[in-house]
Amino acid sequence: NIISPRAGRSPSLFCGWARGVMLWVIAALGVGGATGTSASTVTLDFDGFSGGTEITTQYQTLGVSATSVVALYAFNTPVNAHSGPNIAASMLSDVMTFRFNPAIAGDVQSVSAYLVALTSPLSLFAYDAMNNLVAQGLVNVAIDYPAYDYSFVSLSTTGNPITTLEIHGAAATYVIDDVSFSTSTVPE
């Protein structure tokens, strides 16, 4: 069974029973079709923004909007950037959200990111357009202070495309860099 916070279960309960797991990914099968041109992969690196910039619609031309995502200069944090000078953190909420517009981004079949959980595990949930959970993952707390290493997480579906990625963790206690999404097709 896939456990979703939207199904009335608390993400903290989910993290509790899975605390001993270093990294796992479950993909659920669904039904879906797509038309268009060849596949592509796009990476959001958060570079080019001033430190403290809230990321909302800056990636709109790529078909991505976000909530509770703040770009930070990595040199102002205890975590190095995975690439470039910036990272992103969820400074405003416990849940960081990325939404993918299929009309612009295409049918997203996988999402990946580099994450560091500073104080508590992170739960990642990918949903389709009908808010059905299609994939989930977990990142345990980084224990390699002061040089925190990133955990690479990739979620994918062979069924309905991913339209929403949620990352659950305590606000201001995790960072993310290089969020990528891959499509099976790109709109024509």
C-alpha positions in Angstrom: 0.0 0.0 0.0 1.1 3.5 -0.7 0.6 5.8 2.3 -0.4 9.4 1.4 -0.9 12.3 3.7 -3.9 13.2 1.6 -5.5 9.9 2.6 -5.8 11.2 6.1 -2.6 9.8 7.4 0.0 12.0 9.0 3.3 12.3 7.2 5.0 12.0 10.7 3.4 8.6 11.1 4.7 7.6 7.7 8.2 8.7 8.7 8.0 6.9 12.0 7.6 3.4 10.6 10.0 4.1 7.8 12.7 5.8 9.9 15.2 2.9 9.4 15.0 3.0 5.7 17.8 5.0 4.0 16.1 5.6 0.6 13.3 3.8 -1.1 11.1 4.5 -4.0 7.7 2.9 -4.9 6.1 3.5 -8.2 2.5 2.7 -8.7 1.1 1.7 -12.1 -1.7 3.7 -13.6 -3.3 4.2 -17.0 -2.4 7.0 -19.3 -1.5 7.9 -22.8 0.4 10.8 -24.5 1.0 12.3 -27.8 3.6 14.8 -29.0 7.3 14.9 -29.8 10.4 13.3 -28.2 11.1 13.1 -24.5 13.1 15.8 -22.7 14.6 16.5 -19.3 14.6 19.9 -17.6 16.6 20.9 -14.5 15.7 23.7 -12.1 18.9 24.8 -10.4 17.7 27.9 -8.6 20.7 29.9 -9.8 20.3 33.3 -11.2 18.0 34.4 -8.3 18.9 36.7 -5.4 19.2 35.0 -2.1 15.9 35.1 -0.3 13.8 35.1 -3.5 10.6 33.2 -3.2 10.2 30.9 -6.2 6.6 30.9 -7.5 6.2 31.5 -11.2 9.8 32.1 -12.3 9.8 28.7 -14.1 6.4 29.2 -15.6 7.7 29.1 -19.2 9.0 25.6 -18.5 5.6 24.6 -17.2 6.5 24.7 -13.5 5.1 26.7 -10.6 6.1 26.3 -6.9 5.0 27.2 -3.4 7.1 27.5 -0.3 10.4 27.4 -2.2 13.0 30.1 -1.4 16.3 30.4 -3.3 19.3 30.9 -1.0 23.0 31.6 -1.6 24.6 28.3 -0.5 27.6 30.1 1.0 25.2 31.6 3.6 24.1 28.1 4.8 25.8 25.0 6.3 25.2 23.1 3.0 27.2 23.4 -0.2 25.3 23.7 -3.5 25.1 20.6 -5.6 25.7 22.8 -8.6 26.0 26.6 -9.1 25.9 29.1 -6.2 22.2 28.6 -5.1 20.1 26.1 -3.3 16.5 26.2 -2.3 14.8 25.7 1.1 11.3 25.6 2.4 11.5 28.5 4.7 7.7 29.3 4.8 6.0 25.9 5.3 6.6 22.3 6.1 5.6 21.4 2.6 7.4 22.4 -0.6 5.4 22.0 -3.7 6.2 21.9 -7.4 3.3 21.8 -10.0 3.9 20.7 -13.6 1.6 22.0 -16.3 1.3 19.2 -18.9 0.3 21.7 -21.6 3.7 23.3 -21.3 6.0 20.8 -19.6 4.6 17.7 -21.3 3.7 14.4 -19.6 6.1 14.2 -16.6 7.0 10.6 -16.0 9.8 11.1 -13.5 11.1 13.8 -11.1 14.4 13.8 -9.3 16.2 16.1 -6.9 19.2 16.4 -4.6 18.1 16.9 -1.0 19.7 17.3 2.4 17.5 16.7 5.5 19.2 18.5 8.4 17.0 17.5 11.4 14.2 15.1 10.4 13.4 12.7 7.5 11.8 14.0 4.3 8.9 12.4 2.6 8.3 12.9 -1.1 5.0 12.4 -2.8 4.2 12.6 -6.5 0.5 13.0 -7.7 -1.3 12.8 -11.0 -3.8 15.3 -12.3 -6.6 13.6 -10.3 -4.6 13.9 -7.1 -3.9 10.1 -7.0 -0.5 9.2 -5.4 1.7 7.7 -8.1 5.1 7.5 -6.4 6.7 8.3 -3.1 10.2 8.3 -1.5 12.0 9.0 1.7 15.3 10.8 2.6 16.8 10.2 6.1 18.6 12.8 8.1 22.1 13.7 6.9 24.6 12.7 9.5 27.8 14.0 7.9 28.1 17.4 9.5 29.8 19.8 8.7 30.0 18.6 5.0 26.4 17.5 4.4 26.1 15.1 1.4 23.1 15.2 -0.8 20.7 12.3 -1.2 19.6 11.8 -4.8 15.9 10.9 -5.0 14.1 9.9 -8.2 10.3 9.2 -8.4 8.7 7.8 -11.5 5.5 6.4 -12.9 4.7 4.2 -15.8 1.1 5.3 -15.7 -0.6 8.6 -15.3 1.9 11.6 -15.6 3.1 13.4 -12.5 1.5 16.9 -12.1 2.5 17.6 -8.5 5.6 16.9 -6.3 5.3 17.5 -2.6 8.2 17.4 -0.2 7.2 17.1 3.5 9.6 18.0 6.3 10.0 20.6 9.0 10.3 24.1 7.6 13.8 25.6 7.3 15.4 22.2 8.0 16.0 20.9 4.5 17.5 22.1 1.3 17.1 21.0 -2.3 19.0 21.6 -5.5 18.8 20.5 -9.1 15.2 19.4 -9.4 14.8 17.6 -12.7 11.8 16.3 -14.5 11.6 14.1 -17.5 8.8 13.8 -19.9 7.7 11.0 -22.2 6.4 13.6 -24.6 6.6 17.3 -25.1 3.5 19.1 -26.4 3.5 20.0 -30.0 
